[in-house]
Amino acid sequence: MALRIVTDGAVDLPTEWYKEYDIQRIPINVHFGEEKTFIQDVELDQDGFYKLVNSKTLPHPKTSQPSPHQFVEFYKKIAQPGDTILSIHITSKLSGTYASSVSAAEELKGTYTVVPVDTLCGTMGTAFMCRAARQMERAGKSVDEIVKFIEGVRSKTHVVLTLETLEYARRSGRVGALSAALASVLNVKPIALLKDGLIDMVDRVRTRKAAIERVLDLAKETVGDAPVAVGVVHANDEASAQSLLDEAKKRFNVKESFLTDLSISLVINFGPGTVGLVLYPAE
């Protein structure tokens, strides 16, 4: 019986990890108004998404999590009866994806063993946990041991982002209207922290350069000199992401590093131009 590892469309895995660690990603639904809906990765890729957003011919995009039915169909497609499916998802405090997985697991009980896991994290933080799950499975660890490990490491995984604007976060309801209005009036760059499963706008600075510096400072305050795996994510701004990664390598005890695109789901919530630093405990 195989162990299938599933995550979701708000998780940013480096492209090579899908094959290397045999991880499946259930797509989210992307809505441009009531008439245009796309399934991420299947009907809409990163380039296509940015073209639609930049054209400004469609309403502001929104996302919806996969339904329990979509989960059931996805599980059936990627697994055989009797398999165990470890379904590792972004924080349940910001998305209903984990809840959909739990509902699907109940529906499939007896045919598949589905084990939903709430990482209280997202983006590359959850991706690191997915990779660890496969590495542990290959090392002979049980599903229970893997779940216990994820539950232990999630509080030690840190995500710090700088947004080009708060407009997308305001529209998505991820931040209060007042702070968004203030930020737009002051034309500043907001700094967001993913902590305990929630997004907190912790600071605002005036320039992109200062924003990158603040991201690094906040991360350093959090992890100090502890050994870390570093992930840098970006929403259509690879130059800023590379600059952030280069600086992170100088300031942190970096054991390995990765740079990857911010998923469509997260770009819709945080906006193009978002750049983030993910710090995950290294062995």
N, C-alpha and C positions, 0 to 999 in steps of 0.2 A: 504494500500500500504506500502510495507516494504522499509527500507533504507538499501541498501547493501553497505558495505565498502570494497573497493578493493585497494590493494597496489601491489608492484612489487618485483621481485626477488632480487633486490639490497637493500632491506629493511630487517633489522634483528629483527624479532619479537621473543621474548621468546616463546617457543613451546606452553605453556599453553594459551597464548593470543589469538591464532587462535580460539579456542573454547570459551574461556571466553568472548571475545569481538566480536565474530562472524565476523572475518576479513578474507577475501579471498586474496590469493597472486598469481598473474599471473606470471608464470615462464619466465625466460629469456632463450635464446638459447645459448648453449655452443658448440663451434667448436674446434675440434682438427684437424687442417688442413681442406682441402676441403672435405674429405671423411667421417669423423666422426663428427656427430652433435647429441647432446643430448638435451632434454628438461629438465631443472633443476627441481628437486623434483619428476618429473614423471619418467624419465629414468636415472637420475643420482643424487645420494644423496651425502652428505658430504664425507663419508668414501670412496665411489667409486671414487669420484673426486680426493682425495688425493692419492689413490692407482695409478690412471692413471698418475698423475703428478710425483709421486715418481719413477714410473717405467721408466720414460724418454724414452718410446718406441714410443710415439706419439709426433707430433709437439707441440710447445707452444700453449696453449689454448687461444681462443679469445671469446668474447661474442657479441651477437647482441640483441637489444631490441625486444620485441614482436612487430610484424607487426600490422598495423591497422586491418587486417583480423583476426589475432589471438586474438586481443582485442574483436572484434565483437563476435567471437565464444565463448570466455570466458564469456563475459557479458550475452550472451544468456543462457549459462549453469548454471550460478549462480543466475539469477534473473528471475522474471516473468514480462510479459508485464504490464506496468503501474508503476513498481517499480522505485524508484530513486536510482541511483548508484553514490556514492561519491568515485571517483577514485583518490587516494592520492599517489603522486609519487615523486621519487628522483629528484634532481635538473635538470632542463631542460638544464642547461649550460654544463653538462657533459654527458647527455644521451638523446636519442631521444624517450624514453619511454613516457614521457608526451605528446609529439607531436603525437605519435601513438594513445594515448588515446583520444586526441582532434579530430583526424580524425574519430575514431570509434564512438565518441559521435555524430558527425555530421551525420554519416551514419544511426545511430539508432534513430535519432530524430523522435518523433511521436509515437515510440513504448516504448522507455525507456527514462527517464530523466537522462542523464549521466553528472555529474559535475566533470570535471578534475581539480585537484589542484596540483600546482607546489610548493613543500615544500622548494625549494632551499637548501635542506639538503639531508640526506641519512642515511643509516645504522639505528641505534636505535633512532636517532633524529626523523626521519620520523615515526618510530614505535610508539614513544610517542604521536605523533600527531594523528595517527590512533586510538590509545586507547582513547585519549581525545575526538575524534569525536564520538565514540560510547558512551562514558560516558555522553557527552552533549546531544546526541539524546535521551538517556534513561531518562535524566533530563528534557526532553520536549523542548529542543532548536531546532530551525529551521535549515535547511541546510545552509541558508544564514548566520546565526549566527555562525555556525561551521566554514564555510569558512573564515569568517572575523577573527575569533579567530586564525586559523592556519596562516593566513597572518600576524597576529600580533605577534605570538609567534616564528615564524621561525627565526627572527633576534636575538632572545634571546636563541637559541639552539646552542650549541657549540660541535664540534667534533675535538678531537686532537688524532692523530695516530702516532705510531712509527713503521717504517718498518724495517724488518730484512735486507733488501737489496733494492736498487732502480731498480734492474734489471727488475722486473715485471712492475713497473710503466713506465720504459723507453720503454719497448716493447709495452705496451698498448697505448703509446702516451700521458700518463697523466702527464708527466713531461719532460722538455727539455732534449735533449740528452747530452748537455754539463754538466749540474749539475749531471746527472746520471753517466757520465764518471768520473767526479771528485770524486763522492762518492765511486765508485768502486775502484778507484786508492787508495783512502785514507782508504778504508775499514771501513767506519763509518756508524752509524745508523741515517738515516734521520728522521726528525720530520715533519709531515704534518698537516696542519690546513685546515678544510673545512669552508670557510668563504664566505658569499655572493654568495653561489652556486658554488664556484670554489675551487679546491684544490691548496694550496700554500705550497711549501716546505720551511719551515721557519727556520730550524736549522739542524745542523748535530752534533752528539756527537760520542765518540769513543767506548763506551761500552753499553751493554744492560741495565745495572744498571743505568748508567747516562741518558739513553734514557727515561726510566720509570720516573726518577726524573724530567727530563725536561718536559715531558707530564704533570705531576702534577703541576709544576711551572707555565706553560703557562695557564693551566686551572684556577689556583688560581688567576692569574693576571686578568683573564676575569670575573670570577663570584664572587670573594671575599668570603664574608660570607653569601651571599644570599642563601635562601633555595632551594635545587635542588633535582631532581630525577637523579640518576646516572646509566648509563649503561656502562658496560665494555664488549667489543667485542674482539674476538681473532681468529686467523687463525691457528688452530692446536697447540696452546701453552696455555693450560689452567692454567698451573702453574704460568706463568708470569701474566696472566689475574687476577688470584686470588690474587696475590701479589699486583697488581695495585689497585684492588678493596679494599683490606684491608687498604692500605695506603690512598686511597681516603676517606674512612669512618673516618679516623683520622683528615683529613685536611679540609674537607668541611662540610657544614651544610646539611647533607644528610638526606632526609625524607624517601626515599626508594631506593633500589638498585637492579640491575639485572646483571647477567652475561650470555652471550650467544655467539654462534658461529658467526663469520663473514661469510656472505653468499658467495657462490661460485663465484658469479659475482664480488664481491669486492676482494676476494682472487686473482682472475685472474689479477685484476688491481694493487693490492698492494703487493701480494706475501704471501706465507706461513710464519708464524712467526710474522705477523702484530698483534699488540695489540693496542686497542684504548679506549679512555675515552669519553663518551657522557654525556653532562650536559644539563639538561632540567629544566626550571623553575618549582618549586613545588608550590602547592597552598598555 
